[in-house]
Amino acid sequence: MMIDIFNHFMPKAYLDRLATLIPGHTAVTAFPRLKTLWDVDARLALLDEFEGLQQVLSLANPPLELIAVPDKTPELARLANDALAELCHKHPERFPTFIAALPMNNIDATLAEIDRAVNDLGARGIQVFTNVAGKPLSAAEFRPIFRRMSAHDLPVWVHPMRGPNFSDYASEQASEAEIWFSFGWPYETTACMTRLIYSGIFDELPDLKIITHHMGGMIPYFAGKISLGFRQIFFGTPERNPLAEEAGLKHAPIDYYKMLYADTALNGDPAATRCGHAFFGTSSCLFATDAPFDTEQGRTLIRNTIKAVEALPITAGRRDMIFAGNARALLKLPVTNPAGASV
């Protein structure tokens, strides 16, 4: 069995609603070209091509707070989450659960929607983005969300968010060559995790579970940079990081990065997958594909990501942990047979 814990689906009713709210947006003009993103039958047919594949569904971007004002986003979240929950209820053998979309520009409504989605709809976590309309997740106003998820003992999925309006150079107004996407998103994830770590979130909530998209962004590949800060070079020692001390961190910064979970959504690149796995370790890696965002309606991402995980130099048992075991444990999912029944 394989459980894809980070892929995307946009229920048709929700997509139709977006067309009335943000006409001309990429989600409205381009997303319909990916039939497997919004058509249930097309998605099921895609999964039928990969034996034993299940998907934990999450809503595709844009974030709700970039679509509507605070008094309108709660209704959008309910629409999306109700539709995802219904899909999981109808096809539990393919979609064992979903992660909830949230109206992050309305904190009270977000907390209420977390409880509703988890307790009433069966969600096994939430999706947030690396910034909330430009605000860092480490801001104090968002801390109650992480506290609530820690109380539920369920993970927070973090998806990068950056658009072409983030220019590559200060003298320009927009990003070029899709740098905002190819390299901006990994940077967003890395910056977001660093700000959260230095805010002391893991000292306050040591059992908090955060799943970082795209194998932690830049984190595995710059572990050496994490272990030696700029000020540490001049005013610290190999064991002392002045910035970490000023932040009141109880452990070395690198230790907090290793508390994160990471998914395998790296477009199927074997070398990058090996590097990420070497940093996070088998127990913290979860299979994910980012489907269906490729030129074959998701087939390329699924096929190549499976190959990349299969190429890891680990035992079959540990590979099974990445493919499904870690997800079952983290999300508290029952073991099911191919027909969808619990065993």
N, C-alpha and C positions, 0 to 999 in steps of 0.2 A: 504494500500500500504506500501511496505518496500523498501527503497533505500539503498542498500549496497554500501557505499562510498569508501571502501578500500578492494578490492579483486584484483586478478591479472589474466592477460591474455597475452599470447605470440603468436602473429600472426604467422602462419606457415611459411610465407615467411621470417619473421625476424628470427625465430628459425633455418631455413635452412641456413641463412646467418651466424649465430653464429657458426654453425658446421664447416664453412670454416675458421673462425677467431680464435676460441678458442677450437679446437678439444680436447676432453678429459675432458673438464670442466663439472661440475655437471649439468649445464644448458643443456648441449648436451647429457650427458650420462643418467641422471636420469629424467629430466623434461618430456621427451616423454612418460614416464610411466603413467603420469597423462593426460589422453586424454582430460579431460575437461579444461586443461590449454591452449591447442593450437587448438583443434578441435571445430569449431563453432557449428556444429550440436550437439556434445556432451554437450557443454555448454548450448545451448538452451534447450536440453532435461532435464538437471539438473534444470534449472530455472522453467521448467514446473511442477516440483514436489512441488514447493512452491508458492502457489497462491499469486499473487500481488507483487512478488519480481522483482525488477529491480536492475541493477548493474552499477555503475560508474566504468569504466574499467581503470586499470593502468598496465603498463608493469611490468612483473616480473623481479627480479634482475638476473644477476649482473648489477651494474651501468655501463653506457656506457663508463665512463672514465677508467674502469678496463678492457675494451675490446679492445679499439683501441686508437691510438695517436690522438692529437688534430685536425689534419687536416682530420681525417677519421670519428670521432664521429658525426659531423653534418649530414653526409649522413645517418648514422645509426638512428639518431633521426628522420629524415624525413621519413625513411622507416617505423619505428615503429608507428609514429604518423599518417601517412597517412593510414596505415592499421587499426589502432584503430578507426579513424574517419570514414572510410568506413563501418566498422562493425556497428557503431552507426547509420550511415545513413540508412543502410539496415534494422536494427532492433531497431528502436527508442522506441518501446514499451517495450523492454527488457534492452536496453543500452541507456539511455537518453543522456549520454555524456561520456567523458573520460578526464583523466588528462595527460598532456604532459610529455614525456620523454625528457631529456635535455643532451646536450654534455657539461657537467660541466667543462671539462678541456679546454674549449674554450669559454671564457666569451662573446665575441662579437657574436659568433654564437649562444650561449644560448639566449641572448637577442633577436636576430632576430627570433629564433625558438619560443620563447614565444609569440611574436607578431603574427607570422604566425599561430601558433596553436590556439590561442585565436580568432584572427580576421577572419581567413580564414577557419579553420577546426572546430571551435565550441568547443574547449576545455574549461573547466570551472575551470582550475587550473593547477598546475604543481606538479610533484613528484621530490623531491630531497632526498638524503640520508644523514645520520648523519655525514658523513665525505666524503670528495672528495679526494679519493686516499690517505687518511691519513691526509688531511688538514681539520681544523675545519670550519664549516659553518660561524662561527663568524669572520673569516678572512676578512680583508677589501676588498679583491679582489672579494668577493661574494656579497657584500652589494648592488651593482647595481641590482642584481637579485631580491632581496627583495623589493627594491624601485620600480622596474618595476611591480611587482605583486601588490604592494600597489596602484600604479597608475591604474592598471586594476580593482582594488577592487575585486580580486578573491583570493582564499586561496592557501597556499603552503602546500602540503602533505609531511610530513617528515617520511621516512622509515629508520629503523635502519640498519646499515651495519657493520658487524664484522665477520671475518672468524676464522677458527681453528688456524690460524697463530698467533692470539692473545693468548699468553700462559696465564695460570692461575697463574703461579709463575715466578718470574724473573729468576730462575735457570733452567727453561724449555724452550723449543722451540715451543711447540704447546699446545693447549687446549685439555683437556681430558673430557670424559663423556658428550660431547656436551655442556659443560658449556658456550662456546662462543655463542651458540644459545639460550639456555634456560634462561640464566641470563645475558649474555653479551649484548644481544640486548636491554633489558630494561635499562641496564646501559647506553648504547650508546645514547638512546633517552634522558635520564635524563641529561647526561653530555652535550649533544648538546644543549638542551634547556637552561641549566644553563649558558653555555658560551655565547649563544645569548643574554640572559637576561642581563648578566653583561657587555656585549659589548654596552649596551644602545640602542638596536634596537627598543624596544617598546617606549622609550622616543623620538626617532627620527621618528618612524613610528607607532604612537598610533593606527592606524586603520588596521595595518597588521594582517592578519588572518593566523594562523598556526595550522594545524591539526596534532596532534601527534598520531602515530600508537600505538596500544596495550594500550589504555587508559592512555597515558602519561608516559609509562614505570614505573619507580619507584616513580614518583612524588606523587601520591595520598597517597601512603602507608608510606611515610616518610615526610609528611607535617610538623610534629613537628621538624624534623631535619632541614628543610628549614628555619624555624622560629627562630632558635637559632644557629648562626654560632660559630665556634671554637674560633675565636678571640673575638667575642662578649662576650663570657663567662668571659674573663679576662679584656677586655679593653672597653666594651660597657655597655649598659644598656638594660632593656627589650624593650625599644623603639629605641635603637641606635645600628646599625650594622656597625662597622668600615669599613669592606670590601665594603659594599654597598655605604657608604659615599665616600670612595676613588674612587669608580667606577663612582661616580656622579649620581647615580640612584635617581630619583625623588620620588620614593615610596618604601615601604618596599618590600624586595625580594618576599615574598609570594604573594603579589598583582600581580606581573607579571606572575607568574605561573598560576594564575587563569584567565589570559587573553588568555590562550591557549584553543584550542578545542581538544577534545579527542574522539577516536572512541572505539567501544565496542568489538574490536577483541582481546578477552581474552580466546579463545578456549572454550567459553561457561561456564566459571566458575562463578556461581551466587554470591559467596561471594566477589570475586575480582571486579565484575561488580558493586555491591552495594557500595563498598569502593570508586571506581573511580567516580561513580555518585555522591556520597556524597561530594567529593572534588570539582569536576568541575561544578556540577549542571546540571539540565535538559537542559537548553538552550545551553550548550556548549558540549553536548554529541551527537554523531552521530552514527547510526547503521552501523557496518562493521563486516565482518566475516573472512577476510583473505583467503577465498576460492580461489582455490580448494585444498590447501595444507593440506590434511588429507588422511587417509587410505581408505576413501570412495569417493574419487574424489570430495571432497568439501561438501558432504552431512552432515557429522558429524558437521563440523564447522557451517554451516548454521542452522541446526536443533537446536543445543545446544545454539547458540548465541541468537536465537529467544526466546528460553525458558528462558535464563538468563535475557533478557530485560523484558519479560513478568512477571518475578518474582519480579521486582523492586516494592517497596511499594509506588507507585505513582498512580495518576488518569489515566484513559484511555486516556484523552486528552493529558496529559504530555508524556505518553508513545508514542503516535502518533507523538509527536514532535521528539522524538529520532529516531523512525522508519523512518520518512520521512520528517516531517515539517521543521526541522532544516536544512536538506540537501537542500530542495527546496529553502529556504530563502538564505542560504549561497552561494549556487551555482547559484542562480537566475534561477531556473528551473520552467517551466510551470507546472501547475497541469494537469495531463493526466488521461483519463479513461482507463479501461483495454485494449482497442483496440489501445491505443497509441495516440489518438487524444487529442488535448488541449481542456480544458473545462473552 
